[in-house]
Amino acid sequence: MGQKVLYFCSTNELEGTEIAKQITYVLRDSGNFVFFVTHFARFREIACSEGAECLSAEVLKNGKRTFRMIKEVNVKICHGRDLFRKIFEEIEVK
């Protein structure tokens, strides 16, 4: 049987974290390998505290991206904000 990929969207981080946590536990407890890419900081914190391998996109102190994944447990920042500003700083808000 082939592997299935599931995608979820939620209305907020709290609800999304709870959904992701429950699904992850069921899949993991059934003997499956679970891989998550998420922007939910709380879910990441829970997963890392329970022994999950946590990787982050490397961003140097000067803000340059290396496009490498590194093992980093205590990530408390969303690096997408700087991209948002860079992309949309030229757009005039009316």
Secondary structure, 3 states (H helix, E strand, C coil): CCCCCCCCCCCCHHHHHHHHHHHHHHHHHCCCCCCCCCCCHHHHHHHHHCCCCCEEEEECCCCCEEEEEEECCCCCCCCHHHHHHHHHCCCCCC
